[in-house]
């Protein structure tokens, strides 16, 4: 197991391969993850505060009971993440997070604080603005049109 400590502060974590592993009850603050493979990794009851994920594979990660505060995800693969899988969806805050240029295929956002999150040039996401806090969220076309689908409008 790579993460043997309960807390990591201001660490640069590079080229870690923890695919299909379980990381439980670890707090990460001000950490930068670079070129890490977390495909199908289960992050259970973990806390990520002001962390960055750069060029990482976060596809199908589990986030049960985890908290994300001021997290930046850049040029990473983030397919199939169910952010509603926390014990209490209100614990999950992705405010001010950066998903720019990220493929979010299959990602589910429910009762999620996305306030001021940057989805610029992100792809394949669907966010119901009635079910999530999307104030000041940055979005790009054509994905921004997905907000209209939740309103029952027909695009022509």
N, C-alpha and C positions, 0 to 999 in steps of 0.2 A: 504494500500500500504506500502510495507516494505521500499523502498528507497524514503525517503522524502526530502533528501538533493540533491543539484545539483552536489556535488563533494564528493568523498570518497577517502581518502589518507591513505595508510598503514593500512588498516582495515583487520581483520580476520572475515569473514562472514560465519557462520556455520549453517547447518541444516535449511536453508531457503527454503520454499516451495512456489514458485511463478508460478506454472504450469498454462499455458494459460493466463498469465497476460501480461500487457504492461509496459515496463520500458522505459521512454523517456527522452532524453537529459541529461543523467547522465554521469559524468566522473569518472572513477575508475582508480586510480594510485597506484601501488604497493600493490594491494589488493589480498588476498588469499580467494578463495571460497572453502569451504570444505563440502562435503556431501549435496550439495544443489540440489533441484529439480527445473529445469528450462524447463521442457518438454513443448514445444509449447509456450514458453515465447517470446514475441516480444521485442527485444532490438532495439529501433528506435533512431537513431542519438546519440548513446552512444559511449564513447571512453574508451577502455581498454588498459592501458599502464603498461607494466611489471607486469601483473596479473597472478595468478595461479588458475586453476580449478582442484581440486583434488577430485576424487570419486563423481563427479557430473553427473546429467542427463541433457545433453544439446540437447537432441534429438528434431529435428524439430524447433529449435529456429529461430526466424527471426532476421536479422541483417541489416535491411534497414538503409542506411546512416551511419552505425557504422564503427569504426576504431579499428583494433586489432594490437597493436605494442608490440612485445616481450612478447607474451602470451604463457603460458605453460598449456597444457591440459594433465593431467596424470590420467590413470585408470578411465576414464570417458566414458560415453556413449554419442556419438556425431553422431547419425544417422540422415540422411536426411537434413543436413544443406546446404542451397544454399548460398555459400559465394559470389556468383555473384549478389546477390540481393541488393547490395548497390547502392546508387544513381549513383556514379561513381566507377567502379571497381578499379580504381587506388587509391582510398582512403583506400582500404582494404589491409593492409600489415600484413602478418603473419610471417614475417621474424623472424628467431631464435626461433620460437614457437616449442613446444614439444607436439606431438600427439602420443607419444610412448604408446603402448598397448591400443590404442583407436580404437573402432569400428566406422568407418566412413561411414557406409552403406548409400548410396544415396547422399553423400556429393558431391557438384559440385564446382569445382575450375575453374574459368575463369578469365583471365587477373589478376591473383593473384600473389603477391610477396611472394613466398615460399622459398626464398633464405635462406639457412642454417637451414630450418625447419627440425625437427627430426620426421620422420615417422617410426622409428624403431619398428618393431613388430605391427605396426598399420595394420588394416584389412579393406578390402572392399572399397578401394578408387581407383579412376581413375583420373589421372592428365595428361593432354595433355602437354608434354614438349615444344611444339611449341607455346602454348597459355599462358604459365605461366613462371615466372622466377624461375627456379628450380636449379640454381647454388648452389653447395655444399649441396644440400638437402640430408639427410640421409634416406635410404630406406632399407628394408629387403626383402628377397625372401620369398614366391613366388610373393608377390604383386608388386615387382619391374618389373616383366614381363609385367605389364599393360602398361608400357611406350612403349613397342614394338608394342602393338596393335594400337597405334596412328600413327605409322610409316608404317602401312600396311603390316607388316611382319607376317608370319605364324609360330607359334611355333610348333616344332615337337618333 
